[in-house]
Structure formats: structure tokens, C-alpha cells
Amino acid sequence: MSDLDRRLFGTFVEHMGRCVYTGIFEPGHPSADERGFRRDVMELTRELGPTIIRYPGGNFLSGYNWEDGVGPKSQRPRRLDLAWYSTETNQFGTNEFMEWSRAVGVEPMFGVNLGTRGPDEARRFIEYCNHPSGTQLSDLRRLHGHEKPHDIKFWCIGNEMDGPWQICRKTAEEYGRAALETAKVMRSVDPTIQLAACGSSTHDMPTYGVWEDAVLEHCFDQVDFISLHTYFENKLDSTEEFLANSEVMDLFIKEIVAVADSVAARKHSAKRIMLSFDEWNVWYKARSIDDLRKPGWPEAPRLIEEVYNFEDALLNGGALITMMNNADRVKTACIAQLVNVIGPIMTEPGGPAWRQTIFHPFAHATRFAHGRVLRPVIESPSYTAKTHPEVPYLAASVVDDESTGQTVVFALNRHLSEEMEIRIELRGLGQDRRLVESLELHHANLKATNTKDAPNTVSPRTNPDVRIDGETLVARLKPGSWNVIVSAAGERR
């Protein structure tokens, strides 16, 4: 049993492709407000329900000068973005993001550049953002129209610094030392912040495990989190293999916990480093060189605009279950990204916005998962996959909210040809329980997608085949389906 940190349901806005420009920000769009924020995207973001949003990158972060994105827009420089071979106009920056995040009601998670820059840039940036007044940088923020400090509490120290693709990549020793000194000066400016150090960019990095050990050896005392990133691929064109990836994710989490705790043991420390899974999603269809870069340094090109299908939604549901079941150590997570760039929301410039298939499991989790995660004991047949040796057909998590009396079961039936009857003993939650809601996400075609012209092809529906008898919940789950079942304490008599 563990309390669920609601920051587990975060997402990510990077200056990449059309995530910012024609995504969340499009002056002149029919739905745009006076600041240029697309109201249709804001409405869908509120429905999606993220609790925290990481900004401004991503690979973009390692070449970004935050000073370029503040102050009068007419004076902001145009820059070449070496991460995505694009032209960055800087018409959207720190203050615009803070206004947007407040408008949609989410907490900001910011990053500092440890690629081309370092501790001094981080010190100056947090002073601009968080110091009340009376210094050059805090007064500069006030001059820019933001009298009160932004009070950003969660900061990432760089991005994927182990990756050979990263601008100014570092070794573990180089990064660990830089992260330590950056954390020290940032905490000197604002001791109330939380800091995340970069972990491995993927589970299969050559330096995996060794990287985390070396980095934390340096900065263990100054950071609160180590980050994890993963992108799921259907490499074998097999749904069964693909859905097993959430089991690999579970292994990834447990291995990094073990490494972090081994560092704590060497240091004779009772402190526990928490995990920030601040990039995760399905990404494998839009991976060609043309999906990653366009010639001629364009503004806001179409980059990795993955069109998600129904089986992608199933895997994302499995990933959410995995993270909830590891809520004792995974305290923050960000599905990457929010709009257009491998996002649950898609837009057309000047046109509509719509929900991709992966939108729905995430929105269900943010809507229903409150309180404490109970440890389920699952008895289920399994199958063997190359991805993972034993994959239970049933993946499930249970979240109980004592304040409302509601208990929510999230269940994924990974059997693709057979219905599954599940019986859940809700022991200790009261015998007189009632069914509040039962939703399923199912489609006969695993490759079905939502499009601009058919945005509701894959959408949740009520599952009528659910009942509660005392403390026992009984449900039939369709083959290959994501399910949410909400029960509550019965009426007092």
C-alpha cells in the first residue's frame, strides 16, 4: 500500500515540431485567446487532466538560452535549434508557459540547460523565476509583467546527458559533478525546490545502471529524484509482444530503485531517491529521418507526429497500471508529449483539435486515481513472450480514496481472443458496496485510429457486464480491452 502522488499523471511540452507552435500556441487561430493560446487545446488538456507539465525540453533544453524567451517579443532573437534542426522564433517562452499552465491548472516542471551551459545559467534562471524582488533578475521578471514570483518547485537538471545524440553529451562523472554543483547553487537561491538528476535515456543504454550509480555517487545528497525515460516499440509487429512492454517497464523501475538504494547503503543514508519517469510513451511508427528533421531550418515543422492506434492505447494503459503499482517510488511521470509530437492531442493549423486513442486511458487515470494504491494479489493465466518471459493476461491496479469512499480498479485484458471474467475481493473496504461507474475501451480492430474526420472511432463506453455482491466485484472484460471500474461505500442506514 502506498500513497499515490498525483504528479504521476504529468505530460511534456517541448519546443519541438508543432508541440508549441500550432499546438498550444497559435495566434490567429479561430479559438485563440488574446494571448494566442488555443482554447480548444486548453479544453482538451483540462479533460486529459495532467497534474504537472515538463518544459521546455527534451533535447531542445541542451542548447536553449532561457533569456531568449523573455521580454518584449519584438526584441527576442531567432535561433537555430540544433536539437531538431529547426528555427526557434522564441515567441513563446518562460512567462507565456507559466501563463498557459496556470490557465489550464497544472504545476510546471522546468529544466535547466546542462549541455551548452551550466550552474551559473541555472542560478540566474531560478532567481528570475522564483525570487520575489530586489535583485536584477527578479526585478527583470517584474519589468516583464510578472510581479509575483513563478514559484516553480520541480526542476530537472539537464536532459538525457548520457545520449550520444545530446548537445554537449557528458560522461557520468562529468554530469554527476555538474549536477552536484548546479543543485547546490539552485538550492542556495530557493531551498524549497525539488530536483531530478538525469538517469539513463533508455533501458538498453550501454551505460545503463553504471550511469545511475556514478551520477548518484556525486549528487545523492543534493537531489530528490533520478529520471527514467522509455519509448515502447512494436519491433516484432506482434500485439502480444508489444503489450508485454509494461512488464519490461516494471523491471526497469525495480532495477533503478535497487541501484539508487545501493548508493544509499554505501553512504549509510536513510534517504531514498524517488523516481521521475519524465518521458514515456509509444513511439515507433514515425521514426524515419524525415520524421526527425526537415531540410532548410523550418519553423515548427511536422516532426514525429505518431498516429496512435487502439493497441497503442492498450499498452499505455498497461504502463499506467505499472507506474501506479510502483507508486511507493515512482512519484512523478510525464507522457511525452502533449500535442502533435507523439501526443495524446492532435491539431491542424487553423483547424480542429482531437483526441488520439492514447488520450483515453490517461484521462481515466487522472480522473479516477486518487488516494492510496492497494497491492493487488493477481491470479491469472500467463503467456510467454520474447519481450518478457511471463506475461499475465490480466494487468491491474487498485486505488482507494478514503476521503470519498471510492475504490477504483484499472484492468487490462491482454488476451486478444478470449473474454475474461474477473472476481475481485474488496476485503476490508466494507461489505455494503455499490457500483458507481464501469467503463471500457475496446475496438475489434487493433489498428483502429482516431482522425480529424473520425475523431471518436476509439472511445470509451459503459461496460454493462459488471456487478458487486457484497465485497466481491465480478466483471467480464472483452478481449484486448482497457477497463475502469469504480465502486463506493453503500448508503448508511
Secondary structure as UniProt FT lines:
FT   STRAND          2..3
FT   HELIX           6..8
FT   STRAND          10..12
FT   TURN            17..18
FT   TURN            22..24
FT   TURN            27..28
FT   TURN            30..31
FT   TURN            34..35
FT   STRAND          37..38
FT   HELIX           39..48
FT   STRAND          52..55
FT   HELIX           59..63
FT   HELIX           66..69
FT   HELIX           73..75
FT   STRAND          79..81
FT   TURN            82..85
FT   STRAND          86..88
FT   HELIX           94..104
FT   STRAND          107..112
FT   HELIX           119..130
FT   HELIX           136..143
FT   TURN            144..145
FT   STRAND          154..157
FT   TURN            161..162
FT   TURN            164..165
FT   TURN            167..168
FT   HELIX           172..189
FT   TURN            191..192
FT   STRAND          194..197
FT   TURN            203..204
FT   TURN            206..209
FT   HELIX           210..219
FT   TURN            220..222
FT   STRAND          225..232
FT   TURN            235..236
FT   HELIX           239..243
FT   HELIX           245..266
FT   TURN            267..268
FT   STRAND          274..282
FT   HELIX           289..292
FT   TURN            295..296
FT   HELIX           310..325
FT   TURN            326..329
FT   STRAND          330..336
FT   STRAND          345..347
FT   TURN            349..350
FT   STRAND          353..355
FT   TURN            357..358
FT   HELIX           359..368
FT   STRAND          372..374
FT   STRAND          382..383
FT   STRAND          391..392
FT   STRAND          394..401
FT   TURN            402..405
FT   STRAND          406..413
FT   STRAND          420..425
FT   TURN            427..428
FT   STRAND          433..441
FT   TURN            446..447
FT   TURN            455..456
FT   STRAND          461..462
FT   STRAND          466..469
FT   TURN            470..471
FT   STRAND          472..477
FT   STRAND          481..489
//
